[in-house]
């Protein structure tokens, strides 16, 4: 697969940068996103489906040992792109309802912008 065959990465909301991510966590996220762009599917422990957010939605799970933080990246796999709808530090066992609600609203807004919603 050459670069023109890979899916585009769209950061609709959030940033993946150092800080607050450590360099090693940012590198890990970059490698996982590149796998997704190549069409590979991720599974636990790196990623899990998030059907409560929407169809084809998942979360990347990254332990940032350098900073003692847990990061989550909510994304959706579309035909030609991987769309990121949130990047947040995980502080509770369950994904907060506010994160879920915000992602659902962002997905709706994104789809409306594309004329698919």
N, C-alpha and C positions, 0 to 999 in steps of 0.2 A: 504494500500500500504506500503510495507516495503522499506527500503533504496535501495535494489537491483532492485526494480521496477521503481525507479526514473530516470529521464533523467540526464545525465552527464552535468556539467556546464563547458564550454570551454571558457577561456579568451584568445581569439585570439589576441586581441589588447586592451590595456588600463588597468587601475587599479582602484579598488574601495577600498580606504583606507583613514584613518584619520591620518594627514590631506592629502588632502585638504577637503574631506568630513568631516562634523561634525560627532560625534559618532551617533547622532540620525538619520541623513540622511543615514549613512552607514548601520545602523540597519534596517531602512525602506527598503533600496535596497535589503539587504539580505533576508528579509521576502518575498518581491515580487519575487525575483529569486527562492526562495524555492517553492513558489506557482507554478511557471512555471515548475520547475523540477518535481513536482507532477502531471503535466499534466493539471493544471488549466489554463484557458485563462484569461488574464487581459484585462480590457477595460478602457475607459476614466473614471476618470481623471488620473489614474495611468499609462496607456499605450495606445498607438494608433498605428494603422498600418502605415507602411512606404513603400507602393508599389513602390514609385519612386526609392527606394534603391534596392529592389529585392523581389522576391516571399517569403512569410512567414516572412518578416522583420517587426520589430516593434521598437518603442522607449519607454523605461521607462522614466517617467517624475517625478522628485523628486525636491520638494522645500526644500531647506536647510535653514530654518528660522534662525538657529543659526549663519549662516555666510552670510545671505542675498544673497544666490546664487541659481541658478536654474541649475540642472544637467540633462543630457540626457544620456541614455545608449542605443545604437543601438544593437539589438539582432535579431537572426533568430531562429525560432523553427524548428528543424530537427526531424526526427523520434526518435532518441535515445539521442539527446542532445540539449542544449540551447547554442548557440554560440554568444559570445559578440564580436562585430566588432569595437566598439568605445565607449569611455566614455569621455564626454566633458561638460564644463560649457556653458550653453546656455546664450548668450548675446544679441541675436537678436530674433525678432518674428519668422522669417523663418529660417529653418535649412540651414546653409551656403552650397553653391554648393560644396565647397571643402570637406566638411564632407561627403556629398552624394557621390562624386567621389571617395574619399578614401575608403569608405565602399564598394562600388561596386568593386574596385580593390582588396580589402582584401577578399571579398567573392569569387571572381574568383580565387585568389591565394589559398585560403583554399580548394575550390572544386578541384582544380588541385592537391593539395597535397593528397587529398583523392582518386583521380582518378575518380571523378564524374563530373569534369568540362570539 
